[in-house]
């Protein structure tokens, strides 16, 4: 095929396609058959989308007369889809390292929360921070994620709890979406906690009557774009009825439902999400058997967060049970001041060790299934013709090293590519074979 193209990645030892037939997600059986090719190449067009991916000899013949703006020799290396982080809280001010000491001494999440720490500590500092200050710290965190292979990330507000600060956070997220080389799915999470001085019922009424109409107005004006609505449904925070009202109101203005549920106590959030047609529910450490079945039937994705269970010493999410029952399992880092992890390779490693997922399952959960959880699996999450050219190249002859080498991504990841553009090159990597 003659013509001009943006990028050719040629001769990879392994090319991890993940999917080959346009699947929007993979269940347990599909994860076992993860699509991996040997001696393979990828062509990305001028529009940043994948034109072809397959056997190197076939690609070479097919594009023999083509011109490529950039060619990368991937001999002895692996190409994978860009990783997708389906749950983060990355916009905030204030340092909570002191709370880690408290947790190590035995304090629970709710102990710290009730003592004025946790979310309320971060809310106080975020309300005081200037918008540019928030943007600069947010930008730094996003670039760390990018260097660790994340090319699409879900980003929540939720450390404002009043309309002014929630909008400020969403403006910061919108600015990053427009200015930075990383994909962003924006989430309004004004129901992250009950503001001081209000009851949950009052906060719920405030969100429905004032916050959501303002978001709709700003979206219609083209000032910000929000994709998802989130609520922290938890004992002592927002109960099931308040959560239902807020999520339904968000859905009514066109937002995808993607919320926190069944984390610290069994709340029947999974059943609620299935009832409301939620795209995804996160955490689910305390999900019921009925909730598992409801999520499987409704094709609501379970975004599991192994970092949170690890750092808070919680019961691990039941990944194996969910997979067995046909739930779409995705992964997220839950990056926030309480669970400070920017690395999806580390998240995948923890998912394998602590949640008993296989490496194929973990990679699927951090690519196509994470994309599904964000409503983006038609454009992201696998290396298929027509999808956005978001990829990573690792300096290893087997893709599994990205998960196997705990914390080793800093040396393994050689290139990160977004829309066919190399946005990060690791100058420290050297060629080696495993």
N, C-alpha and C positions, 0 to 999 in steps of 0.2 A: 504493500500500500504506500504509494508515494504521498508526499505532503510534509507538513511541518508539525513537530510534536515537541512538547515541553521536556520530557524526561524519558530516558531508557535506563532501566535497571537490568543488567544482563548477567546471565550465568550464575545465578544463586545456587548454592549447594542445596538449600531448601527454600521453598516458597510456600508459606502457610496461607492458603486461600480462606480457610474456615468453611465457607459455603461455596457451592458451585451452581445452584439452581434458583437463586433469588430468594432463598428462605428468609423469613423475617425474624426467626429465632430457631434455636435448636433445643430439643428435649434430650433426655438422658441417652437414648439410643443414637441420636444424631451426633451427639458430642463424641461418642466412641469412634465415629467414622470421620473425624476431623480431616478436611481435605488438605493434603500436603503433597507438593510436587518436588521432584529432584531435578537439578539442572534446568532451572526455569528463569524466565524473564518477565518484566512488566513494562508496558508502554503507557505513558500518561499524556493526554492531549493538551492543547493550548488552553483549554477551558479548565484544566486542573482535574478532570475526571479520567478514570481508568479507561483506556481504549482496548487493551488486550492483556491477558496474563496466561502464560502457559509454557510449554516446552521451548527451550531456548532455540533449538534448531528450527522449529516451526515459526517462531517469532522472527528469527533472522531472515528467513525466506519471505515471510509475509510483508516485512517492512524493509526490504533490501534497498529500495530507492528513496527511503525517507530521510529527512533531516531532523536531528534532535538537538535542542538547545543545550542539553546536558546529558552525558552518559556516565553512569557509575558502574564500574566493574565489581560485581558481587561474588566473585569466585571465592569459594570456601566460607561464604557468609550466608545468613538467613534473612529473608524478608518476611515481615509479619504485618498484619493490619495495625494501624495506630491504636493504642490502648484507649479505652473509654472509661472514665470514672463517673459512675452513675449517682454519686451522693457526696456532696461537699458543702462546707460552710466556710468559705475562704475570705470573706470580707469582714474584718473586725479590727478593733484596736484594743490594746491592753494585753499584758502577758500573764498567763496563768500557770507558769512553771511551779509556783509555790503550791498549787493544788495537787500537783503530781506527788509532792512530798506527803501531803495529807492522805492521798489515796494509798500510798505505800504503807502508811501507818495504820490503815484499816478503815478510813472514812469512805462511806458509800457515795455514789453520785448524788442521791437525794439528801444525804447528810450535808454535803457541801452546798447544795442548792438551797436548803432551808436555812443555812447559816449566812446567806447573802452572797455566796460565791457562785460559781458556775455561770449560767447564762446571765444572771443579773449583774455580775461583776463586769462581764464583757459588754453588756448593754450600756452600763454607766460610761465606760470609756469610749464606746463607739458613738454614743450620742454627742460627746464632747469633741470628737475628732472632725477635722475639716475634710471636705470631700476629696481634695487632692492628696491629703495624707493617707486616707483609706485606699485611694487608687494606687499609690506608690507601693504600699505594702502588699496589696492584692496582686499587682503586676509581678512583684518579686516571687510570690508564691506560685503564680501561674507558670512562670518561667522555670521554676524548679520542677513542677509537674511535667512540663514539656520536655525537659532534659531527661526525665525518667520514662519517656515514651508515651505520655498521655497527649492525645491530639483532640479529644472532645471531652469536656467536663461539665457536669451539672453544678451550678453555683446558686446558693440560696441567700436570700436576705434573712432577717430573723433576729438580728441583734439591735433592733431599734425599738420594736414593740409600740412605737407611736408612728403616726402617719409620716411625719417629717423625716424621721431617720430611716424608716423603711424605704421611702422614695429616694433618699440620699444613697442608700446602699444599692438600690436597683439602677440608679444613674451610673454608679461606679461600675457595675457589672455591664451595663450597656456600653459604656466607654471602652472597656476592655474588649468587648465583642467586636467593636468597630476598629480598634487600633492594633490588637495583638494577633499573632499568628497561631491561635489556638481556638478550636470551636467551643462555643459556650451554649448551654441550655440554661435559661434563666428561670429561677423559681422564687415566687413570693411566699415567704414563710413568716408572715406577721403573727401567726398563732404558734410561735415557737415556745412561748411561755406567757403566763398571765402577768401583765404589767403591775408593778407595785401600786397599790391604791385602788385597784379594780378587782371585781370578781370575774370569774370565767364567763359568766353570762353577760356582764357588761362589756368585756373585751370582745366577745363574740358579736354582740350587736354593733359595736364600733367598727369592727372589720367589715361586716356585711353592709352597714349603712354608709360608711365613709371611705375605708381603704379601697375596697374593690371597685366602687364607682370611679374613684380617682385613677386607679390603674387603667381602667377601660378608657377613660378620657385621654390619658397620656399615651396610650397605645394608638388610639385613633388619630392623635395629633402627630404621631411618628416620633415622639420624644424618647420612649423606651418600648422595648418589646419583652413581654414576659410569657414564658412557655407553660409553666406548671404552677399549681397551688399545693401547699404543704401545710399540715397541722401536726403538732406534737400531741398525739392522743395518748394520754398517760394519766394514771392515778395522781391526783393533786395538781394536774395541769388542765388539759381540756378533756372533758368526758366524751362519751360516744355520741350523745345527742348534739353537743356543741360542735364536735368534729363534723358530724353529718351536715349540719346547717352551713358551716363555712365551706366545706368541700363542694356541696351542691351549688352554693352561690358562686363559687369560682368556676365551676363547670358551666354555669349558665352564661358566663361572659367569655367562654371559649378556652378556658385553661384546662390543661390535662391534670388529672388527679394523681399525685405522686407524694405520698405522705409517710410520716413516722408512725409505726404501729407495733403493738405487742412487744415492746422492748423490755420493760422492767416488770410489768404485770400483765397477765392475760386480760385483754380488754375487748376481745372479739373484733379487732380492727380488720383482720383478714376478711371476715364475713362482711363487714361494712364496705370494704373496698370492692369486693366482688359485686355487692348489691348496687353500688354507685357507678360501676364500670371504670374503676381506677386503672390507670396505665401501669402503676407500680406502687408497692408498699415496701418500706425499708425497715430494717432491724429484724423483727419477727422472732426474737429469742424465745418469746413466750406464746408463740402461735398454738392454737388448738388443732386437734386432728380435723375437726370440721372446717376450720379455717384453711388448712392445707388443701382439702378437697375443693373448697369454694374457689380458691385462687387457681387451681388447676382447671376447673370448669370454665372460669371466666377469662382465662388467658391473661391474668394480671401478674406482672413480673414481681418476683421476690428479690429485692436488692439487699444482699447479705453483706455485713460489714464486720469481717473478722478482726480488724484492728480494734474496734470498740469493745467487743467481747474480751479480747486479749488485755487491753489496757485497764478496763473496769472490772476484770475478773468475773465476768458474767458467764452464764451458761451459753455455750456456743449455739448458734442457729443450727437447726436440724437440716443441713443441706442434703444429706443422703435420703432422708425421708421425703423431702420435697421433690428431689429428682425422681425418686422411685414412683411417686404419685402423679408425675406429669406436670409439675410446676416449672415455669420458665425462670431459671435461676440466673441472676446477674450479680455483679460485685461492685462495690464502691469503697473508697478509702475512709469516708466520714471525716475527711480532714476538717479540723476545727481546733479551738484552743484546748479542748479536752482530749483530743485524739490526734496528735500532731504527726501525720504521715502523708507525705506527698507522692509516694511511690506505689503505683499499681503492681509492679513486679513483686514488691514485698507483700502487698495485699494478696496476690495470687499464691505466693509461698505459704502464707498463713492459712489461706483457705484449704490448701492441700494438707498441711500438717494438722491443723486444729479442727477443720470441718470435714476431713476425710474425702475431699474432692480429688480427682485425678488431675494431672497437669493439663490434659486435653479439656476437661470440664472447666478448669479454672480459666484457661485462655478463652474458651468460648464465652464464659460468663463475663469476661472483661473486654469482649469485642462485640459480637453480633447481639448477644442477649442484653448487654448494657446499652447498646444502641436502641434495642427494642424498648427497654425501660424508659427511654427518653423520647420515644416516638420517632427515632431517626434511622431505624434499621433498613429503610429503603434506600438510604444514601450513604450509610456508614456501617462499619463493623465487619467487613469482609473485603477481600480483594477480588472484585468481579467487575466486568466491563459495565460502564455506566455509573459506577459509584465514585464518590469523591476520592481523589488520590491521596489518602492519608495513610502513611506507612512508616515503619521503622526498619532499619537495617542493623542487625547485631553481628558482631565479630566473633562468630562461632559457627561450627559446621552442623550443629543441631539446635533447633529452636528451643528445646526444653531448658537449655542453660539459662534462659531469661528468668525462669522460675527456680530452677535448682540452685543457682548461685545466690544465696540469701544476701541481699544488699549489693550484689555484684553488678547491677545494672549500670553503675557509674562508669565502669570500664567496658562493659559489653556493648552498650548502645553507641553505634558509630554515627548514624544519621537519623534525624527525625524529619519527615516530609509531610507537609500539609498542602493540599490542593496542588500537588505536583511540584511544590517549591521546597527546596532543602532549607529548613528553618533552624536547624541545629546540626552542627558537626562537632563531634568530640575529638579534639586534636590530640588527646592523650592516648587514644586506643592504638594498639599495635596488632598486626596480623598474627593470629595463632590458631592452631587446630586442636580440637579436643579428641 
